[in-house]
Each structure stands twice: as C-alpha cells, then as structure tokens.
C-alpha cells in the first residue's frame, strides 16, 4: 500500500509542520520547496498516495506545479495564501481533491484528518444508484477519485440485488426518481434489516419538491443533497457520513469485542442470539486447564500470551462461527451445522492446543483445554449453556483435557 506523500511548499514553517504531522500518522513524506525540486523528484518515478502543493512558488507563481503533478496521474491537494474564486474554480476543474486556504497553521491542519480520511476510504465500497448512465459515471468518478471503490445500479430493484451480492458496501448514494423502484422505496426496504449505523445512505435529487429532504430522512437516509451539487460539498457530506460510520463501528467494537483476544464478548454473544432468526445451533463451553498455575508461574503477561494463542487457534478452526471469550480463561462457541462435525472439530482443536508450544520470553508453555458440548434443539440458549457448562465440569472432574458431549 502506497504511504508516500509529496509536499511542495516554499514556507519552511508550513513545510516542517506538514512533514512532522504527516510522518506521525504513518506517511513517508518527501518535501520540495520549488518547482525545479518537484520536477527532479517526479523524474525519479515516485508514485504518491497524494501530493500537497503550494499554488504560488518562487519559480512557479501561477499553479504550474499543479499541472506538473496532475500530468503524472497523482492526486493533488492545493494550498494557497489567498482565497480567489477564479483560482479555486480553476483548481477544482483541473481535478484536484481540495483547495485549502493557507492563512494559519489551524487552516493547514485540516490536511491531517483529510489524509486519514483518504487512507480509510480505501476500506469503503459505495453503491451509486441512478438511472442515467452519465450521472452514475460522474458520481462514481468523484468517489473513486477519493479512493472509494464503487458499484452502480440503475434503479432500486437493481440496487437491492447489488447490495445482496456485495456485502462490503458501506455507503449508498441514491437518486429519487427511477423506474421500477424509486430511491425512497428502496431505502425503506433496506432499513427493514439494516440500520443507519451499519449502512450510510446519502439521498440526492433535482426535484423542486420542498418536502424531498424530509421524505428521504424519514425513510431512513442519513443525509440529503440537492442536485446539481457542489463537488466540495458532496465530498464533505460523504466524508462526514464515513467518519460517523467508522466512529459507530469503533464504538460497536469496544462494546462487543474482548480487548485482549479480539474475540466477541458475552454481551455480543447474547445480543446476536436475540437478533438472529430462530435457528438450532450447538454450543460448546471450554476452559484452559490449570490456568491459575500459568499466571502464578509466568505472571499475567504470560497468561495473556496463552489466552491470545488459544483464541487464535479457536478462530482458525471456527472462523464462520461465533467464538466468544466469556471471561477469564473461559470461551464459548456457537456453531450452526452438523453436530458430529462440530464435536470432531472441537476435538481437533483440543489436540491442536495440547500439541502447541506457546513461547513467552523464550520460555515454552504447554496447556490443555476441557470442553463441554450441548446439541442445539428448541431449548433456550441459557439452558444450552447450562448443559454445556455442566459437561465442561464433568470433563474437568474426569481428568481434564477431555471433550464431553453427552
């Protein structure tokens, strides 16, 4: 993944500030202070994630450096000391990402979250829904220019199909007036199963209907924008939606994942059971044998290494299932499938852990696990967990490093 950023800026203060700030967030920053230096760097064949360019340089006072860098198909952000509408329009028309006024350090600091946003955009997939092909292409190009991957759909029905086919879609930009199923009908259908926190939707429309904004928002859109829209405002709206989605994702992760192992926690385990359709799934409870001895011998850091190693193995064998850390050295797996296959895979895990040497500070640690399994039926999940837990303790009482399923 490309982490290089080109900064061309004749002010030493701004140049050093950008170098330090961008370096701190993980970019390799290459600096120049003139058009001549920029030409030399470009001639070396570098490919940049983005270039931050001062509009007026000592040897290029009319934005020549912008054309130089854009000619090499690099993405560009322009810095300028004075705001000029004609210059701004010229920059946007050339295809730059943004145009930032360089009147203070606080103004220039806008570049830092912007670069974080662009980098994160590579993880997003947008669905563009509109019936005219030129409009779909235009919106897609705007998004792809910001490193957002796109898929297109011609109407609401097509969009619902594409959404099913592409589970990683994180944002939808949809028009209202379309054949077969309009944007508002489509949003209502999506919101029956997918929340605003899970999937962001930006409604757009050229309609003069004054109620259009409210209709979109009441149907479940996260935001609305009138067409024709200003490119900068479009980017701001999209970025704001993605910022909010990422913040919600992080809050969800903090609330539902175990901080040490990365597995789901008890909260998530029980919540997802409530939300999913009624399905018979089997449950296994497992416990690391003599874990107190591990902590007493190697300390809590050694114990943490054992917990993360066991969690990693559980994830390897049950990537498609819900694997949770219930607390301490206790884990739980919910598996939907053949019960015999489940018990066989669990026993394979037991043997894998028994035969794995966990290294901590150059010292080998060996552990085993005990497992209790309950077969899914119409029983309440709490009853299944109680049964699996009782079989876990039976495995402990029989000598540990055992699986008990009946």
C-alpha positions in Angstrom: 0.0 0.0 0.0 1.4 3.4 -1.0 2.3 5.6 2.0 4.2 8.3 0.2 3.1 12.0 0.2 4.8 14.8 -1.8 4.8 18.2 -0.1 5.8 21.1 -2.3 5.9 24.3 -0.1 8.3 27.2 0.0 7.5 28.2 3.5 9.8 26.4 5.9 7.3 26.7 8.8 4.4 25.1 6.9 6.7 22.6 5.2 8.1 21.4 8.5 4.7 21.3 10.1 3.3 19.1 7.3 6.4 16.9 7.4 6.1 16.3 11.1 2.3 15.8 11.2 2.0 13.5 8.2 5.0 11.5 9.4 3.3 11.0 12.8 0.3 9.4 11.1 2.4 6.9 9.2 3.2 8.5 5.8 6.6 8.8 4.2 6.9 12.4 3.3 9.1 13.8 0.5 9.5 17.6 0.5 10.4 20.1 -2.1 10.4 23.9 -1.9 10.3 24.8 -5.6 9.0 23.7 -9.0 12.5 22.7 -10.0 12.9 20.4 -7.0 9.4 19.0 -7.6 10.4 18.2 -11.2 13.5 16.4 -10.0 11.5 14.3 -7.6 8.8 13.4 -10.1 11.5 12.4 -12.7 12.7 9.7 -10.3 9.5 7.8 -10.9 7.9 8.1 -7.4 4.2 7.2 -7.1 2.4 9.2 -4.3 -0.7 8.5 -2.4 -1.3 12.2 -2.6 0.6 15.5 -3.3 0.1 18.7 -1.2 1.1 21.6 -3.4 1.6 25.3 -2.7 -0.2 27.2 -5.5 2.4 30.0 -5.7 6.1 29.1 -5.6 9.1 31.3 -6.2 9.7 29.8 -9.6 6.1 29.0 -10.4 3.6 31.6 -9.3 0.5 30.6 -11.3 0.0 27.0 -10.2 2.4 25.4 -12.7 3.3 22.7 -10.1 -0.3 21.5 -10.1 -0.2 20.7 -13.8 3.2 19.1 -13.4 1.9 16.6 -10.8 -1.5 16.1 -12.3 0.1 15.1 -15.6 1.6 12.1 -13.7 -1.9 11.0 -12.6 -1.2 11.8 -8.9 -3.9 13.1 -6.6 -3.4 16.7 -5.5 -4.4 19.0 -2.7 -3.7 22.7 -3.2 -2.5 25.2 -0.6 -2.9 28.9 -1.3 -2.2 32.0 0.8 -5.2 34.0 -0.6 -8.7 32.9 -1.5 -9.7 33.6 -5.1 -12.9 32.3 -6.5 -11.5 32.1 -10.1 -8.3 30.2 -8.8 -10.5 27.9 -6.8 -12.7 27.1 -9.7 -9.7 26.5 -11.9 -8.2 24.1 -9.4 -11.4 22.1 -9.0 -11.8 22.0 -12.8 -8.3 20.6 -13.1 -9.3 17.7 -10.8 -7.6 18.5 -7.5 -9.0 16.8 -4.4 -9.3 20.0 -2.4 -8.3 23.7 -2.2 -7.2 24.9 1.3 -6.6 28.4 2.4 -3.1 28.8 4.0 -3.8 31.6 6.3 -2.8 29.9 9.6 -1.5 26.6 11.0 -5.0 25.8 12.0 -6.2 26.0 8.4 -3.3 23.9 7.2 -4.0 21.3 9.9 -7.2 20.4 8.0 -4.9 18.4 5.8 -4.1 15.9 8.5 -7.6 14.5 9.1 -8.2 14.7 5.4 -5.3 12.4 4.7 -6.5 10.0 7.4 -9.9 10.1 5.7 -8.5 9.4 2.2 -6.4 6.5 3.6 -9.5 5.0 5.3 -11.5 5.5 2.1 -9.7 2.5 0.6 -11.7 0.3 3.0 -15.0 1.6 1.7 -17.3 0.4 -1.1 -20.0 2.7 -2.4 -23.2 1.8 -4.3 -24.3 4.6 -6.8 -27.9 4.3 -7.7 -29.3 6.5 -10.6 -30.9 5.7 -13.9 -29.0 8.0 -16.3 -25.6 6.4 -17.1 -23.7 9.7 -17.4 -24.8 10.6 -13.8 -23.8 7.2 -12.4 -20.4 7.6 -14.1 -19.8 11.1 -12.9 -20.7 10.2 -9.2 -18.6 7.1 -9.4 -15.6 9.0 -10.8 -15.9 11.6 -7.9 -15.9 8.7 -5.4 -13.1 6.8 -7.0 -11.0 10.0 -7.1 -11.3 9.8 -3.3 -10.1 6.2 -3.2 -13.6 4.8 -2.7 -14.4 1.7 -4.7 -17.8 1.9 -6.5 -20.6 -0.3 -7.8 -23.5 1.1 -9.8 -27.2 0.3 -10.1 -29.9 1.6 -12.5 -32.8 1.6 -10.0 -34.0 0.5 -6.6 -34.5 -3.1 -7.5 -31.1 -3.4 -9.1 -29.6 -1.7 -6.1 -31.1 -4.3 -3.7 -29.7 -7.0 -5.8 -26.2 -5.4 -5.9 -26.4 -4.9 -2.1 -27.0 -8.7 -1.6 -24.1 -9.5 -3.9 -21.7 -7.1 -2.3 -21.8 -7.4 1.5 -19.0 -5.0 2.0 -20.9 -2.0 0.7 -20.7 0.7 3.4 -22.4 3.7 1.7 -25.2 4.3 -0.8 -25.6 7.4 -2.9 -29.1 7.3 -4.4 -31.3 9.4 -6.6 -35.1 9.5 -6.1 -36.8 9.4 -9.5 -36.0 6.0 -11.0 -38.1 3.3 -12.9 -39.5 0.2 -11.1 -38.4 1.3 -7.6 -37.5 4.8 -6.6 -34.9 5.8 -4.0 -37.2 6.4 -1.1 -39.0 3.0 -1.6 -35.6 1.3 -1.8 -34.4 3.0 1.4 -37.5 1.9 3.3 -36.9 -1.7 2.2 -33.2 -1.6 3.2 -34.0 -0.1 6.6 -36.2 -3.1 7.5 -33.0 -5.1 8.1 -30.0 -2.7 8.0 -29.6 0.2 10.4 -28.2 3.7 9.8 -25.1 2.7 11.8 -24.4 -0.3 9.6 -25.0 1.3 6.2 -24.9 5.1 5.4 -27.2 6.4 2.8 -27.0 9.8 1.1 -30.1 10.8 -0.9 -29.8 13.1 -3.9 -32.5 14.7 -6.0 -33.0 17.5 -8.5 -36.7 17.7 -7.6 -38.1 21.1 -6.6 -40.4 19.4 -4.2 -39.7 21.2 -0.8 -40.6 18.0 1.1 -38.0 15.9 -0.6 -35.3 16.3 2.1 -37.7 15.3 4.9 -39.1 12.4 2.9 -35.6 10.9 2.4 -34.6 11.4 6.0 -37.9 9.9 7.3 -37.4 6.9 5.0 -34.1 6.3 6.7 -31.4 8.2 4.7 -28.6 9.6 6.8 -28.3 12.8 4.8 -29.7 14.5 1.7 -28.1 16.7 -1.0 -29.8 18.7 -3.8 -28.7 18.2 -7.4 -26.8 19.7 -9.1 -24.4 19.7 -6.2 -21.2 21.4 -5.5 -18.3 18.9 -5.7 -16.7 20.1 -2.4 -20.0 19.9 -0.6 -20.5 16.4 -2.0 -17.1 15.3 -0.7 -17.8 16.9 2.7 -21.1 15.1 3.1 -19.7 11.7 2.0 -16.7 12.1 4.3 -18.8 13.1 7.2 -21.0 10.0 6.8 -18.0 7.8 6.6 -16.5 9.4 9.7 -19.7 8.7 11.6 -19.9 5.2 10.3 -16.3 4.5 11.4 -16.9 6.0 14.8 -20.0 3.8 15.3 -18.0 0.8 14.2 -15.4 1.6 16.7 -18.0 2.0 19.5 -19.6 -1.3 18.5 -16.2 -3.0 18.6 -15.3 -1.5 22.0 -18.7 -2.6 23.4 -18.7 -6.1 21.8 -15.2 -7.4 21.4 -12.8 -8.7 24.1 -10.0 -6.2 24.3 -7.2 -8.8 24.8 -8.1 -11.6 22.4 -10.2 -9.8 19.8 -12.9 -12.4 20.2 -16.6 -11.5 20.8 -17.6 -11.0 24.4 -20.6 -12.2 26.4 -22.6 -9.1 25.5 -22.3 -9.7 21.8 -23.0 -13.5 22.2 -26.3 -12.9 23.8 -27.4 -9.9 21.7 -26.7 -11.6 18.4 -28.8 -14.6 19.6 -31.7 -12.3 20.2 -31.4 -10.6 16.8 -31.0 -13.7 14.6 -33.9 -15.8 13.3 -34.8 -18.9 15.4 -32.1 -21.4 14.5 -30.9 -24.5 16.1 -27.2 -24.0 16.9 -24.9 -26.1 19.1 -22.9 -24.7 21.9 -19.5 -25.5 23.4 -18.1 -24.2 26.6 -14.3 -24.6 27.1 -11.8 -23.7 29.8 -8.0 -23.7 29.9 -6.8 -26.3 32.4 -4.8 -25.2 35.4 -4.7 -21.6 34.1 -4.0 -20.2 37.6 -0.7 -22.1 37.6 0.2 -20.4 34.3 -0.4 -17.0 35.9 1.4 -17.9 39.1 4.4 -19.2 37.1 4.7 -16.7 34.2 2.7 -13.7 35.5 -0.3 -12.1 33.9 1.7 -11.2 30.8 2.5 -14.9 30.3 -1.2 -15.7 31.0 -2.3 -13.1 28.4 0.0 -14.7 25.8 -1.7 -18.1 26.5 -5.1 -16.6 26.2 -4.4 -14.9 22.9 -2.7 -18.0 21.5 -5.7 -20.2 22.4 -8.1 -17.6 20.9 -6.2 -17.5 17.7 -6.5 -21.3 17.3 -10.2 -21.2 18.1 -10.7 -18.6 15.3 -8.7 -20.7 12.9 -11.0 -23.7 13.4 -14.3 -21.8 13.7 -13.9 -18.7 11.5 -17.6 -19.0 10.4 -19.0 -19.4 13.9 -19.5 -17.1 16.9 -16.4 -17.5 19.1 -16.6 -15.6 22.4 -14.5 -15.1 25.5 -16.8 -15.3 28.4 -14.3 -14.2 30.9 -11.0 -15.2 32.4 -9.9 -18.4 30.7 -13.4 -19.5 29.6 -14.5 -19.5 26.0 -17.8 -20.3 24.2 -18.5 -21.3 20.6 -21.9 -21.2 18.9 -21.9 -23.5 15.8 -24.7 -24.0 13.3 -24.2 -27.2 11.4 -23.8 -31.0 11.8 -23.4 -31.9 15.5 -21.0 -34.8 14.7 -18.8 -32.5 12.6 -18.9 -29.9 15.4 -17.6 -32.3 18.1 -14.9 -33.7 15.7 -13.6 -30.2 15.0 -13.7 -29.4 18.7 -11.6 -32.4 19.4 -9.2 -31.4 16.7 -8.9 -28.0 18.5 -8.3 -29.8 21.8 -5.5 -31.8 20.3 -4.0 -28.8 18.4 -3.8 -26.8 21.7 -2.3 -29.8 23.5 0.4 -30.1 20.9 1.2 -26.4 20.6 4.1 -24.9 22.4 3.4 -21.2 23.3 6.6 -19.2 23.7 6.8 -16.4 26.2 10.1 -14.6 26.8 11.9 -17.6 25.2 10.2 -19.9 27.6 7.9 -22.8 26.4 4.4 -23.0 27.9 2.1 -26.0 27.2 -1.6 -26.0 28.1 -4.6 -28.1 27.5 -8.4 -27.4 27.4 -11.5 -29.1 28.7 -14.7 -28.9 26.6 -18.4 -29.4 27.3 -20.9 -29.5 24.3 -24.6 -29.2 24.1 -26.6 -30.1 21.0 -28.9 -27.4 19.7 -32.7 -28.0 19.8 -35.7 -25.9 20.8 -34.1 -25.2 24.2 -33.5 -21.7 25.4 -29.8 -20.6 24.9 -29.4 -20.3 28.6 -30.4 -23.9 29.0 -27.9 -25.0 26.3 -25.2 -23.0 28.1 -26.1 -24.6 31.4 -25.9 -28.1 29.9 -22.6 -27.3 28.1 -21.2 -25.9 31.3 -22.2 -28.9 33.3 -20.4 -31.2 30.8 -17.4 -28.9 30.9 -17.1 -29.5 34.7 -17.7 -33.2 34.1 -14.6 -33.1 31.7 -12.7 -31.4 34.5 -13.7 -34.0 37.0 -12.7 -36.8 34.7 -9.1 -35.6 34.5 -9.2 -32.6 32.1 -8.0 -32.3 28.5 -11.3 -34.0 27.5 -14.4 -33.4 25.5 -17.8 -34.4 26.9 -20.8 -34.2 24.6 -23.4 -36.5 26.4 
